[in-house]
Amino acid sequence: MIRIATTQLWVHDQDEALAFYTQKLGMEVRADVTLPEMGDFRWLTVGPAGQPDIAIVLMAIPGPPVLDAETAEQVRSLMAKGAVGTVFLTTDDVHEAHQELSSRGVDFVEEPEERPYGIDSSFRDPSGNNIRLTQVRDLAAL
């Protein structure tokens, strides 16, 4: 059986991203390891409380040899537009979660809105990554 365990988001500043995902979203640190033998590469992952088998890598945009300068700049440009990646979060009460996250300083770009599949909203992290917060209906019951 194949399962999703880890996904990655590019971030401009790993410390800023770590603060956002843990302090504002309430996620937990899964790993924070710096590897001196790899030029101080930092492997930083967070995940939702209660889901220890899921992690999001908060990956700094690398330079050469991984990405040349032009490609790294293209990634930064796409991030600014919210077009690089999206994380979909779900909750049983999107209105309550929206209120709680807003009180922690999360700025929503889309307020909760009824959709055919449930209630959907959106915010961005400090690097511009798009985060969807949804309350999904049981489509099988419709």
N, C-alpha and C positions, 0 to 999 in steps of 0.2 A: 504494500500500500504506500502510495506517495502522498505526503502531507506538506503543507507550507509551514515552515518553521521560522524563517527569517526573510525580511525584505529590506531594501535600502532606500534611503533618501539622501540626496546631496545636501549639504549644509555649508553655509559660509563660515560659521564659527561654531565649533563643537561645544564650547562651554556655554554659549548663548542658547544653542539648541537643547543642551542637557537641562538647563534651568527651565526652559519653556516646557519641555515634555514632562519633567518631573514636578515642578512647582505649580505650573498652570493646568496641565492635563492630568496630573496625579499618577503618572506612570512610574515604574520602578526601574532602576538601573539593573541591567542583566550582566553587562561586562563593561569594564573601563580599563583597558590594558594598553600600555605604551611599549612598543618594541624598539629598543635602541638599535638593534642589529638591522632594522629596516628603516633607518633614518628617522627614528622617533615616530613611526607610524602609530596612530592611535585607533584601536578597535573599540568603538563605543556603541553599546546597544542598550535600548530601553524596551519596556513592554508593559502592557496593561496588568494592573494588579489582578490576581486571580486567574491569569492565563500564562503560567510559567513557560509554556512550550512555544510562545509567540514572541518574536523580537523584531525591533526595527533598528537597523544599523544607521547611525547618524554619521555619515561619511563626509569628511572634508574633501573638497574638490582637489584632486591631486594634480601636480605638475608633471613634467617629464620624469621618467619615461612612460608613465601611465597615460597621461593626456598631454598633448602639445599645447602651447599657450593659446593658439587659436581655438582649439576644441574646448579648453577649459573656459574661455570667454563665452563661447556659444552656450555652454551649460549654464553659466551665470546669467546670461541674457534670457534664456528660456525659464530659469527659475524665477526671475523677476516677474514674468508673465503668468506664473503658476502653471506652466505647461510641461514640467518635467516628470512629475509623479503625483499620485493622489493616494492618500490613505483613507479608507472608509471605516469609520467607527460607528458602532450601533449601540443603542441604549433603549431601555424600556419606556423612558419618558424624555423625549427630546426637549420639550419645553423646560422641564426642571434642569436638565443638563445644560441647556443654553443659558439659563439664568445663573447657574453656579459658575460656569466657565466665564461668562461675562463679568461676574463679580471678581474673578481672579485676574481680569485684564485681558482676556481673549477678545479680540475684535472680529466680529463676524462680518463677512462680506455678503452673506445671504442669510436672512432671518429664517426661522423654521416656517416651512410652507407645505401645505397638503399637496401630495402627488399621488398618482394612481397606486404606487407601491408602498406609500406610507408618508411620513413627515421627514423632510430633508432640509438641511442647512449646511453652511460652509464657512470656514475660516482659513486663514493661512498661518503658517509658522513664521518665525523671524526671517527665514531664508526665502520665503515666498512659496513654499510647497503648499499645495491645496489639500485641505483636510475636510472630508465630508462627515457630518454627524447626522445619523438617520435613526428613525424609529420605523422599522420595517413591519408592514402588515403580514399576517399569515396569508400568503397568496393562495394557498391550497384551500383555505376556508371560504374564499370569495366565489 
